[in-house]
Amino acid sequence: MDGIGWSIVFDFIYLSIFLLTATAIRARVRFVQRLLIPNAVLGGAIGFILCNKYMGIIALSDNMGGYIYHLLNITFAALALGNVKRHAHKEVRGGAISTGIMMTFVTILQLIVGTVLTIFFINTWYPDMFPTFGTLMMMGYACGPGQAYSIGLAWEPLGFIDGSGVGLAFGAVGFLWAFLVGIIMINVGLRRNKAEFIGSHDEIHDDIWTGIISDDERRVSAGRLVTSPEAIDTLSLQVALCLIVYLCGYLVVLGGTKLMSYAGMGAVADGLWGFMFIIVVVVGMLVRSLILDPLGLDRMIDSGIQTRISGLCVDYLVVASLAAIPIVAVSKYAVPIAVIALAGGAATVLAFVLLPKHVWRDSHLERTVLCYGTLTGTMSSGLSLCRVIDPNYESPAMEHYIYGMSLCLMLLIPVLLVVSIPLIGYSQGGDFNFALVMGVLIMGEIILFMLWHVLGLWKKDEE
């Protein structure tokens, strides 16, 4: 019977049980509600407890890494296809640019902290530590456990033993930073009357805490039909489009690895697969802007359903990521993981305490919790936190965030590529060029800081 894929079916049955159990706990336990922990994170924690080798209550298959990898990439395919073009006026562009710079600045700050501490550990107690160990802290925080897993997995052939497990560990700690500190930010902001749309906890609707929308008037449509059901179901079409984009991304990466091999860079060609999610985003945006929109075929896409597809993938990849964390990898690197995770989180919190009053002109609290939650957990973490104080997304924070994320991605791609260059020499038996990496990161921060000033986006205290 195993030949017909029962192991895959039971994997998703177990993941579904974890999600349903977490949903029931969130709906009933007040303490959990006040922490605003997403059901997928809570379900992942339940899975980690039940599935680790010491408990051994539930045995997941060895396919979890594949699920995480593919769900992550399909998530980005759906996000790229569902992106709706808007004509942004000058004020929106300014807020979006400042948001994009802010998110890039904090992400590079996390890279600097991770790199500095990696140098420290290599020169003290862990001489064999992989030179980009600390980079996975940034990946786990700013990108999420799925991306951290993918990058760590891609580095394992280069010598990063348990790289995927370390990435998952950083992603798990990132969620703790996101919600434990995020809730503190919200409470402090409410006490200081910083929220624009609610004045106290009493104005927060119950469904924010319980996670279940019981009021029919607050239930909104998940999407619209764009096909006749007797021809093809709308959901089938949306999924098919996502998978076609994923196929195109796969072909691009496959071609890239072939070219790198021909150019004598075969040792690091496999590392390109770790950046598949970035390639998928670019391919999806090109398909949308160069093919579907010009030909008028964009009417085949429903952004609401594409959002639901990405949400489905995120929920399952998060619960799978946390349930699959290997205790062996965490215990082996317990000290550096703890130190780097603590320092990276502290630096992120400090940045969001000091910078918002200078880079944003309004909705400081809404923008702060949205971007902070994203840069320590996932996009859903930021949205969950923001929804507490801006339940209907009335502030400009959400719109500026959408545009800013695109800018952040474009700014980070060259940084990540340049930072990865020393891996080529390292994979061939040379030394990792930490000086080059630190130089690129510090120069990046200086350029971003100057951009705020040159574009007139930096606000002085007295303004």
Secondary structure by P-SEA (a helix, b strand, c coil): cccccaaaaaaaaaaaaaaaaaaaaaaccaaaaaacccaaaaaaaaaaaaccccccccccccaaaaaaaaaaaaaaaaaaaabbbbbccaaaaaaaaaaaaaaaaaaaaaaaaaaaaaaaaaaccccccccccaaaaaaaacccaaaaaaaaaaaccccccaaaaaaaaaaaaaaaaacaaaaaaaaaaaaacccccccccccccccccccccccccccccccccccccccccaaaaaaaaaaaaaaaaaaaaaaaaaaaaaacccccccccccaaaaaaaaaaaaaaacccccccccccccaaaaaaaaaaaaaaaaaaaaaaccaaaaaaaaaaaaaaaaaaaaaaaaaaacccccccccaaaaaaaaaaaaacccaaaaaaaaaacccccccaaaaaaaaaaaaaaaaaaaaaaaaacaaaaaaacccccaaaaaaaaaaaaaaaaaaaaaacccccccc
